[in-house]
């Protein structure tokens, strides 16, 4: 997830959307739907792992992010590896 907020965004609007994003993302983390979230050092970006039932649920969670309109997303579906312990 790469976040690209508009350079001229009003500071109060920016603070509001960031607070909403934090609350929503932490709610998803507490529910177990977003078990891993890592910041990419030096960027306003992250790598995340979601634990969802299907692509539709993932789409709903991602599109519900307040910052979604300002994100460039790449989704890579993962499956259990047969040699994983």
C-alpha positions in Angstrom: 0.0 0.0 0.0 1.5 3.3 -1.1 -0.3 6.4 0.3 -0.3 9.6 -1.7 -2.2 12.3 0.1 -2.7 15.5 -2.0 0.1 18.1 -1.2 -2.5 20.8 -0.7 -4.8 18.9 1.6 -6.1 21.0 4.5 -4.3 20.1 7.7 -7.5 19.5 9.7 -8.9 17.3 6.9 -5.6 15.4 6.9 -5.6 14.9 10.7 -9.3 13.7 10.5 -8.7 11.2 7.8 -5.6 9.8 9.5 -7.4 9.4 12.8 -10.2 7.5 11.0 -7.7 5.3 9.2 -5.9 4.5 12.4 -9.2 3.6 14.2 -10.4 1.4 11.3 -7.1 -0.4 10.8 -6.7 -1.1 14.5 -10.3 -2.5 14.6 -9.4 -4.8 11.8 -6.1 -5.8 13.5 -8.0 -6.6 16.8 -10.5 -8.7 15.0 -7.8 -10.8 13.4 -8.6 -9.8 9.9 -5.3 -7.8 9.6 -2.8 -9.8 11.5 0.4 -8.2 10.1 1.2 -4.6 9.3 4.8 -3.4 8.5 5.9 0.0 7.5 8.3 0.3 4.6 11.2 2.3 5.9 11.6 5.7 4.4 8.3 5.6 2.6 4.6 6.4 3.3 3.8 2.8 2.5 3.3 -0.5 4.2 3.2 -4.3 3.5 0.2 -6.0 5.1 -1.1 -9.5 5.5 -4.9 -10.0 5.7 -6.7 -13.1 6.8 -10.0 -13.1 5.0 -12.5 -15.7 3.7 -12.3 -14.6 0.0 -11.4 -11.8 -2.5 -14.8 -10.1 -1.9 -14.1 -9.7 1.8 -10.6 -8.4 1.1 -12.1 -5.9 -1.4 -14.7 -4.7 1.1 -12.0 -4.3 3.9 -9.6 -2.4 1.6 -12.2 -0.1 0.0 -13.5 0.7 3.5 -10.1 2.2 4.4 -10.5 6.0 4.8 -7.2 6.5 2.8 -8.3 4.1 0.1 -9.0 6.9 -2.5 -5.3 8.0 -2.0 -3.7 4.5 -2.2 -1.9 2.6 -4.9 -2.4 -1.1 -3.9 -0.9 -4.3 -5.1 -2.6 -7.5 -4.0 -0.8 -10.9 -4.0 -2.9 -13.9 -2.9 -1.0 -16.3 -0.7 -1.6 -20.0 0.0 -0.1 -22.3 2.6 3.2 -23.8 1.5 3.3 -27.6 1.8 6.7 -27.5 3.5 5.8 -24.8 6.1 6.0 -25.9 9.7 
